[in-house]
């Protein structure tokens, strides 16, 4: 464990030099942070970790049927929604998808407004919605989930907004902002229906979706418990 207070003072002094590029270059930020026991990334991660622990975040488990309503109700409350789709459902950002197919087959579509495409979720998958007052958490959340997935899986990587296992997409991330609230979404698939995804998505399938259960015996309950540990 590094000396966080010392690292804070180092960053404070460094930030005072923001209008003096020459002094910033000669400050030796990385060396000074190492003297406090941190790399620059470790210090940034520590800030995110401390925020989550101290943000008084509430949990709520819901089905997809009330998702949009629950997001609106939870604004300004620092909340994590754990979403278990009742059946098949679609989460959509701002991209086109086969809405006619969804209507014809009575598949509910939840318009979430993030910048990104369409995710098809099945009962037993886990959707997570973080409703927080802090910007810039998406990369940290990705790394935390990736570390959890890769505990017993060798070929695991972050690729853009997705986590891939053996080159297949098992978890997708997205974010948006509503008022003063930063909303972070991720959808973890434990099983997939490729034919259904191909019917609903109009985008060429580059990253082949897969269920996490194809590679691991971890469950949605395990992931929920892992996320709760981040706040302790």
C-alpha positions as CSV (number, residue, x, y, z in Angstrom):
1,X,0.0,0.0,0.0
2,X,1.4,3.3,-1.0
3,X,1.4,6.6,0.9
4,X,-1.7,8.1,-0.6
5,X,-1.5,11.4,1.2
6,X,2.0,11.9,0.0
7,X,1.0,11.1,-3.6
8,X,-1.9,13.6,-3.3
9,X,0.6,16.3,-2.3
10,X,2.9,15.4,-5.2
11,X,-0.1,15.7,-7.7
12,X,-1.1,19.0,-6.1
13,X,2.3,20.5,-6.6
14,X,2.4,19.1,-10.1
15,X,-0.9,20.7,-11.0
16,X,0.3,24.1,-9.9
17,X,2.7,23.9,-12.9
18,X,0.0,23.5,-15.5
19,X,0.8,26.9,-17.0
20,X,4.6,26.2,-17.0
21,X,5.4,23.4,-19.5
22,X,9.1,23.6,-18.9
23,X,8.7,23.2,-15.1
24,X,6.2,20.3,-15.6
25,X,8.7,18.5,-17.8
26,X,11.5,18.8,-15.2
27,X,9.2,18.0,-12.2
28,X,9.8,14.2,-12.5
29,X,6.2,13.2,-11.7
30,X,6.7,9.4,-12.2
31,X,9.8,9.3,-10.0
32,X,8.1,11.3,-7.3
33,X,5.0,9.1,-7.3
34,X,7.2,6.0,-7.1
35,X,8.7,7.4,-4.0
36,X,5.1,7.4,-2.6
37,X,4.6,3.8,-3.7
38,X,2.6,4.4,-6.8
39,X,2.8,4.4,-10.6
40,X,0.7,7.1,-12.2
41,X,-2.0,4.5,-13.2
42,X,-2.0,3.0,-9.7
43,X,-2.6,6.4,-8.2
44,X,-5.5,7.0,-10.6
45,X,-6.9,3.6,-9.8
46,X,-6.6,4.3,-6.1
47,X,-8.7,7.5,-6.5
48,X,-11.4,5.5,-8.3
49,X,-11.3,2.8,-5.7
50,X,-11.7,5.3,-2.8
51,X,-14.5,7.0,-4.6
52,X,-16.5,3.8,-4.9
53,X,-15.9,2.8,-1.2
54,X,-17.0,6.2,0.1
55,X,-19.8,7.1,-2.3
56,X,-22.6,5.5,-0.2
57,X,-23.8,3.5,-3.2
58,X,-27.1,1.6,-2.9
59,X,-27.9,-1.7,-4.7
60,X,-31.1,-2.8,-6.3
61,X,-31.9,-6.0,-8.2
62,X,-34.5,-5.5,-10.9
63,X,-35.8,-7.1,-14.1
64,X,-35.4,-5.4,-17.5
65,X,-39.1,-4.5,-17.5
66,X,-38.6,-1.6,-15.1
67,X,-35.0,-0.6,-16.2
68,X,-35.7,2.8,-17.7
69,X,-38.0,3.7,-14.9
70,X,-35.5,2.7,-12.3
71,X,-32.7,4.7,-13.9
72,X,-34.9,7.8,-13.7
73,X,-35.9,7.1,-10.1
74,X,-32.3,6.5,-9.1
75,X,-30.8,9.7,-10.5
76,X,-28.9,11.7,-7.8
77,X,-28.8,8.6,-5.5
78,X,-25.5,6.8,-6.3
79,X,-27.0,3.5,-7.3
80,X,-26.1,0.2,-8.9
81,X,-28.9,-1.6,-10.7
82,X,-28.4,-5.3,-11.2
83,X,-30.7,-6.3,-14.1
84,X,-31.9,-9.8,-14.8
85,X,-33.9,-9.9,-18.0
86,X,-37.2,-11.6,-17.6
87,X,-36.9,-13.1,-21.0
88,X,-35.1,-12.0,-24.2
89,X,-34.7,-8.2,-24.4
90,X,-32.7,-5.6,-26.4
91,X,-30.6,-2.8,-25.0
92,X,-30.0,-0.1,-27.6
93,X,-27.9,3.1,-27.7
94,X,-28.0,5.3,-30.7
95,X,-27.5,2.8,-33.5
96,X,-29.9,1.2,-36.0
97,X,-31.2,-2.3,-35.4
98,X,-34.0,-4.5,-36.8
99,X,-36.9,-3.0,-34.8
100,X,-39.4,-4.8,-37.1
101,X,-38.1,-8.2,-36.0
102,X,-38.3,-7.2,-32.3
103,X,-41.9,-6.0,-32.8
104,X,-42.9,-9.1,-34.7
105,X,-41.5,-11.4,-32.0
106,X,-42.6,-9.3,-29.0
107,X,-39.1,-8.7,-27.8
108,X,-38.9,-5.6,-25.5
109,X,-36.4,-2.9,-26.5
110,X,-34.9,-0.6,-23.9
111,X,-33.6,2.7,-25.4
112,X,-30.7,3.7,-23.1
113,X,-29.2,6.6,-25.1
114,X,-25.6,5.6,-24.8
115,X,-23.2,6.0,-27.8
116,X,-23.1,2.5,-29.2
117,X,-25.0,-0.3,-30.7
118,X,-27.4,-3.1,-29.7
119,X,-27.0,-5.8,-27.1
120,X,-29.3,-8.8,-26.9
121,X,-29.8,-10.1,-23.4
122,X,-31.2,-13.4,-22.2
123,X,-32.7,-14.5,-18.9
124,X,-29.8,-15.3,-16.6
125,X,-27.5,-12.7,-18.1
126,X,-26.4,-9.7,-15.9
127,X,-26.9,-6.1,-16.8
128,X,-25.2,-3.6,-14.5
129,X,-26.1,0.1,-14.4
130,X,-23.9,2.4,-12.3
131,X,-25.5,5.8,-11.6
132,X,-22.9,8.0,-10.1
133,X,-21.7,11.6,-9.8
134,X,-18.1,10.8,-11.0
135,X,-16.9,11.1,-14.6
136,X,-14.1,8.8,-16.0
137,X,-14.9,5.5,-14.3
138,X,-15.6,3.4,-17.4
139,X,-12.0,2.3,-17.9
140,X,-11.6,1.5,-14.2
141,X,-14.8,-0.6,-14.2
142,X,-13.6,-2.4,-17.3
143,X,-10.3,-3.3,-15.7
144,X,-12.0,-4.5,-12.5
145,X,-14.4,-6.8,-14.4
146,X,-11.6,-8.0,-16.7
147,X,-9.4,-8.9,-13.6
148,X,-12.4,-10.9,-12.2
149,X,-13.0,-12.7,-15.5
150,X,-9.3,-13.5,-16.0
151,X,-8.8,-15.1,-12.6
152,X,-9.1,-18.6,-14.2
153,X,-9.0,-17.7,-17.9
154,X,-5.8,-17.0,-19.7
155,X,-6.9,-15.4,-23.0
156,X,-8.9,-12.4,-21.7
157,X,-8.5,-8.8,-22.9
158,X,-10.1,-5.4,-23.1
159,X,-10.9,-4.5,-26.7
160,X,-12.5,-1.1,-27.1
161,X,-15.7,-1.2,-25.1
162,X,-15.7,-5.0,-24.8
163,X,-14.1,-7.8,-22.9
164,X,-13.1,-10.7,-25.0
165,X,-12.3,-14.2,-24.0
166,X,-10.4,-16.3,-26.6
167,X,-11.3,-13.6,-29.1
168,X,-15.0,-13.7,-28.3
169,X,-17.1,-10.9,-26.8
170,X,-18.5,-11.8,-23.4
171,X,-19.1,-8.4,-21.9
172,X,-19.9,-5.0,-23.5
173,X,-19.6,-1.6,-21.8
174,X,-21.1,1.8,-22.6
175,X,-21.7,5.1,-20.8
176,X,-23.7,8.3,-21.1
177,X,-24.7,11.3,-19.0
178,X,-28.1,12.4,-17.7
179,X,-28.0,15.8,-16.1
180,X,-25.2,15.7,-13.5
181,X,-25.2,11.9,-13.4
182,X,-22.7,9.7,-15.1
183,X,-24.3,6.4,-16.2
184,X,-22.1,3.3,-16.8
185,X,-23.6,0.2,-18.4
186,X,-22.2,-3.2,-18.9
187,X,-23.9,-6.4,-20.1
188,X,-22.4,-9.7,-19.1
189,X,-23.6,-12.7,-21.2
190,X,-23.6,-16.1,-19.6
191,X,-25.2,-17.7,-22.7
192,X,-26.0,-16.4,-26.2
193,X,-28.3,-17.1,-29.1
194,X,-26.2,-16.2,-32.1
195,X,-29.1,-16.6,-34.6
196,X,-31.2,-14.2,-32.6
197,X,-28.4,-11.6,-32.4
198,X,-27.9,-11.8,-36.1
199,X,-31.6,-11.2,-36.7
200,X,-31.8,-8.1,-34.5
201,X,-28.4,-6.5,-35.2
202,X,-27.9,-4.9,-38.6
203,X,-24.2,-4.4,-38.0
204,X,-21.7,-6.9,-39.4
205,X,-20.6,-9.3,-36.6
206,X,-16.9,-8.6,-36.1
207,X,-16.5,-9.7,-32.5
208,X,-18.4,-13.0,-32.1
209,X,-20.5,-13.0,-29.0
210,X,-20.2,-15.8,-26.5
211,X,-21.5,-16.7,-23.0
212,X,-19.1,-16.6,-20.1
213,X,-20.3,-20.1,-19.1
214,X,-18.5,-21.4,-22.2
215,X,-15.2,-20.6,-20.6
216,X,-15.8,-20.5,-16.8
217,X,-18.1,-21.8,-14.1
218,X,-18.6,-18.3,-12.7
219,X,-22.2,-17.2,-12.4
220,X,-24.1,-13.9,-12.4
221,X,-24.4,-14.2,-8.6
222,X,-20.6,-14.4,-8.4
223,X,-20.2,-11.2,-10.4
224,X,-22.8,-9.4,-8.3
225,X,-20.9,-10.4,-5.1
226,X,-17.6,-9.3,-6.7
227,X,-19.0,-5.9,-7.5
228,X,-20.3,-5.5,-3.9
229,X,-16.7,-6.3,-2.7
230,X,-15.4,-3.2,-4.6
231,X,-17.4,-1.0,-2.3
232,X,-15.9,-2.3,1.0
